[in-house]
């Protein structure tokens, strides 16, 4: 299939710059496998799910990975450089994206408010960055110097602020390591969790540290030529056993977000058994993929031509998702990270 197959026109006015308040008042488009779609609210999840269903949530926590620094050189030439940390290589050692990358060379020093870091291994807008800090000082320095790495479609329209420190973390965030939020989880409130548990829906935790690949465009024409970035994830033995028991008892696995879905699918055998998992996954899900574990998917509305729109098209059908997105645009649903959500039932279920 071609990337053009996953294109659509989205008015910029529908890109959400702030989340709904309260979070669970966001709109929800329900897309059943064999019935008409319906306009709902996230609070209606307790009516759409049933006793015995299992929600899989991602416990990753976004780090303040966006830094603004000044390039220093012995000749006195300076330049403003924006850094987004993408992968931790050691206590003070990171891979990162740089902008503008053309203004930085290997061995350059970048100063972030008095904290210096040395650049090396620069390639295609990315580089290695080693901070001149004691090994135990990295987290404190990030908290002081960094800001939330909001997606470009938000950060390009407004400056990240203190409110984003809360808004861009899910209720389940605990394990630091993500540079983007698992945004479907942003819709949950303590009240919604309580209502779902009262309904007999169980919650099960996994961790996938969302990486920069979620922001990167697909640069190839044929989607099968696209290479996903790897992201570290973990499914514990307890979670694997619990999900297998849910399936045995006739319950449905409901993945909260594409991150949870990709990790659970990576941990599941062709026979449908979920196993413990602790590794990097670069699974790329597109139409033609046969799902092994996930029965339903709660997710936000994604970018055109993105791997995430390809994933939901694999889950519920390309024509169905094109129709759903056309409906969402016509009804002024809010798109992307801070936007509204949809609940998808797997088409081949």
Secondary structure, DSSP 8 states (H G I E B T S, - for coil): -BGGGG-----GGGB-SS--SSGGGSEEEEE-SSS--EEEEGGGHHHHS-TT-EEEEE-EEE---EEEEEEE-TT---EEEEEEEEEEEETTEEEEEEETGGG--TT-EEEETTEEEEEEEEETTEEEEEESS-TT-HHHHHHHH-B----HHHHTTS---HHHHHHTS-TT--EEEESS--GGGGG--HHHHHHHHHHT-EEEEEEE---GGGT-----SBGGG-----EEEEE-HHHHHHHHHHHHTT--EEEESHHHHHHHHHTB-TTS-B--EEEEE-----TT---SS-SEEEEE---TT-HHHHHHHHHH-HHHHHHHHHHHHHTT--BSTTS-EEEEE-TT-
